[in-house]
Amino acid sequence: MSITIRDAISDDAQLILDFIIELAVYENAKHEVKTDAKQTKEAIFGEDSTVQALICEQNGEAIGYAVYFYNYSTWLGKKGIYLEDLYISESKRGLGAGKAILKHLAKKAVEENCGRFEWSCLDWNTPSREFYESLGAKAQEEWIGYRLEGDSLHSFAES
C-alpha cells in the first residue's frame, strides 16, 4: 500500500468536486454545495486563484483531497496555512491518508516559515476531533467563528 500526496492540476477539477460532494454528504450538507466543475476549476486553478489543492492517492487511485490557502497573523507577523477541506473517502479511512496530508501541509508550513497551520472541525465530528488532538493539535475554544453569506452578505454590503 503506497500513499502519495500530489499537487492537484486543473484536470482534477471534477475529481475535487466529487470529493467536495462526498464531504458534504458526510457532513449532512449536500444541499449547500452550489459549485460545479467549471467553477471549481476556475476557483482553484484560475489566474486570480489564492487557493491550492492536493490529491491523496493509494497505488495511483485518488482516495482523498485537501484544499488550503494562506492567511496572515498580524500578531506573529507571519503567513500561515489554513486548511479549508480535508477528506478521505470513507472506505479508505484508517490507512494513514489523512495523517499523510496533514504531515505534508505541516512540513510545507515549516519549510515556508509559516507561523501557524490551522483548520476548523464541526463540533459533532468526534472521530476527527480525537484524531487531530492525537497529533497534538489544540481546539481553539476561545474563538467563535462568524460568517456573512447569501442575503445577509448582500444586505450588509449594500447598506
Disulfide bonds with the S-S distance in Angstrom:
none
